[in-house]
Amino acid sequence: MYLARVIGRVVTTQRYPGLDGVALQWVQPLDESGADMGDALVAAAVVSTGPGDLVHYVDGREGALACPETFVPVDAAIIGYVEEAVAFGRDLARPPEPKLERQRADGAERA
């Protein structure tokens, strides 16, 4: 099992038989400290998840076996929603806050 954050949804115009009703999510794998690790990938969501959610997923043959109909061409499947995970004092279940850049314009700081 691996940890990832859902970063988007994937919409398809055609589906393989057996994948009807299975949502496809764009996920970013995370390392043990919650930092991005490797390239993002598409995973079949066998549980209800959406952008910003922290999830755990399996890949390879286990990904296909996690789907409602087995032996479908799936390489990764989201199998659980992570409610709480703490690493190095930081709650990984909360999405990282965007960094605000401060600029000096006419002697004033803006956020």
N, C-alpha and C positions, 0 to 999 in steps of 0.2 A: 504494500500500500504506500501511496505517496501523497504528499500534501500539495494543494494548489489553490489558487484564487480564480474564481470565474471572472473573466474580463469581458465577456460578450456572448452573444447568441449567434448561432449559425442557421441561416435559412437556406433550404434547398428546394429546387424545382422538381426534382425526382428523388424517389427513395427506393432503396433496395427492399424487396419483399421481406417482411419480418421486422422492419424498423419503423413501421407505421406507428405513430403515437409516441415515439421515443425522441425526446428533445436532444438537440446537439448543442453543446456549449463550447466556447473558446476558453481554455484555461491556461494559466501561467503557473508552471511548477515552482515550488518554493523550497528553499533549503531549511535546515533545522533552526535557523535564526529568523526565518520569515522573509528573506531576500529572494528576489527572482533568481531562478536557476535554469539555465538552458532556454530553448525556444518554446514559445507557446504552442499548444496543440489542440485538436478538436477531440472532445470526449462525448460519448453518449451518456445522457443524464438519466439514470434509472430511478433517481429520487428527484424531488422538486427542488431546483436551485436556480439562482439568477445572478446577474452581474454583481460583483462585490462580495459574494459569499465565499467563505473558506470551506473547502471540501477535501475529501480524500478520495483517491481514485486508484484503480488497478489498470495494468496494461497487459498487452499480449493476449494469450488465450483466455486468461481470467476476465479480461474486458468483454470478450464475446459471450462468455458463460454467464456474466452478470445480467445480460439483457433478458427481457421476458421470453424471447424466442432465441434459443442458443444456435450456434453455428452461423452467425451473421458476420459480415465483414466489418468488425469493429476492433480497433486496436487499443482503445482506452475507454473506460466507463467510470463515471462518477457513482460511487456506491454509498456515500454518506456525507452528511452536512456536519461540519465541526462547529459546535456551539462555543467552546472555550478552549484556548490553547495559549499558554504563556511560555515565552522563551526569553531569557535574559531580561526579565522584568517587563517585557512588552506583551500586550495582549494581541496575539496574531489574528484573532477572529475579527478584530476591528480593522477596516481598511486603513492604510497609512494616510495621514492627512496630507493634502497637497501643500507643497512648500510655496510660500508667498515671497516673491522677489520684491525687495524694496529698491526704489529708484529715487534719486535726488533730482527734482525738477524745480527750478527757480527757488532753490534753498529750502524746499519742503520735502518731507518724506511721504511717499505714497505706498499703500499696500496693494 
